[in-house]
Amino acid sequence: MTYEFEGKTEKDAIEKAAAELGLEKDQFDVEILESQKKGLFKNGYVKIRVHTVDSQNQMSSEFDGKVPSQAASTVVANPMPQDEFEQKLCDFTREMIEKMGYETAVEIMFREDKKIGIKLTSSSSSILIGRKGKNLDALQLIVNVYAGHLGREDVRVILDTENYRIRREESLVRLAYVTADKVRQRKSSILLESMNPFERRLIHTTLNDIADIETKSEGEGLYKQVRVIYKGVR
């Protein structure tokens, strides 16, 4: 389903959406519809469209993100499972990957309120990650479904290996800026590769404050494309 919200800034509009829908900010996809920067004689204004999905896609979208930026400050002293739930998560993850034909070591990467990170160490990391992280996203979804079967739907599990999540985020930010420069030079638009909701929102947010550039999502389903558009200076 889709909803529209307005605010003085993108952050303000997203916070209103989260409060009204009763969702976390990374549980929905945000598309910037209008953006007006604050000037001397006018207030800032942002209008967004929020996309929510069915329970299966919502689980995929809310876990298709990054390791939280504060993860570095929440590195655990003991990477070993600390309770039965963590032990079952680690065992399930390791057994699932072994049944795929790959060996991996599994340990706790970080613990946060209603969020837990699991680190995979494997000589087959590139296969576990897959093209654009789609294999890792799929594994992560399965582990989250399993967590729900254990009665812990409230906990979100983040799977990572070789720091892929952080590297992917940095790569997308660079891509956003490079693409903005290209469309400005050409005075045209460029359609980027298909991305999951978190990745698309990262592109939108990165370019939102650039006056002569706008972005919009195109396509259907969970994986859509972002079009970066030159609009000139108004």
Rosetta blueprint (number, residue, H / E / L):
1 M L
2 T E
3 Y E
4 E E
5 F E
6 E E
7 G E
8 K L
9 T L
10 E H
11 K H
12 D H
13 A H
14 I H
15 E H
16 K H
17 A H
18 A H
19 A H
20 E H
21 L H
22 G L
23 L L
24 E L
25 K H
26 D H
27 Q H
28 F L
29 D E
30 V E
31 E E
32 I E
33 L E
34 E E
35 S E
36 Q E
37 K L
38 K L
39 G L
40 L L
41 F L
42 K L
43 N L
44 G L
45 Y E
46 V E
47 K E
48 I E
49 R E
50 V E
51 H E
52 T L
53 V L
54 D L
55 S H
56 Q H
57 N H
58 Q H
59 M H
60 S H
61 S H
62 E H
63 F H
64 D L
65 G L
66 K L
67 V L
68 P L
69 S H
70 Q H
71 A H
72 A H
73 S H
74 T H
75 V E
76 V L
77 A L
78 N L
79 P L
80 M L
81 P L
82 Q L
83 D L
84 E H
85 F H
86 E H
87 Q H
88 K H
89 L H
90 C H
91 D H
92 F H
93 T H
94 R H
95 E H
96 M H
97 I H
98 E H
99 K H
100 M L
101 G L
102 Y L
103 E L
104 T L
105 A E
106 V E
107 E E
108 I E
109 M E
110 F E
111 R E
112 E E
113 D L
114 K L
115 K E
116 I E
117 G E
118 I E
119 K E
120 L E
121 T E
122 S L
123 S L
124 S L
125 S H
126 S H
127 I H
128 L H
129 I H
130 G L
131 R H
132 K H
133 G H
134 K H
135 N H
136 L H
137 D H
138 A H
139 L H
140 Q H
141 L H
142 I H
143 V H
144 N H
145 V H
146 Y H
147 A H
148 G H
149 H H
150 L L
151 G L
152 R L
153 E L
154 D L
155 V L
156 R E
157 V E
158 I E
159 L E
160 D E
161 T L
162 E L
163 N L
164 Y H
165 R H
166 I H
167 R H
168 R H
169 E H
170 E H
171 S H
172 L H
173 V H
174 R H
175 L H
176 A H
177 Y H
178 V H
179 T H
180 A H
181 D H
182 K H
183 V H
184 R H
185 Q H
186 R H
187 K L
188 S L
189 S E
190 I E
191 L E
192 L E
193 E E
194 S E
195 M E
196 N L
197 P H
198 F H
199 E H
200 R H
201 R H
202 L H
203 I H
204 H H
205 T H
206 T H
207 L H
208 N L
209 D L
210 I L
211 A L
212 D L
213 I E
214 E E
215 T E
216 K E
217 S E
218 E E
219 G L
220 E L
221 G L
222 L L
223 Y L
224 K E
225 Q E
226 V E
227 R E
228 V E
229 I E
230 Y E
231 K L
232 G L
233 V L
234 R L
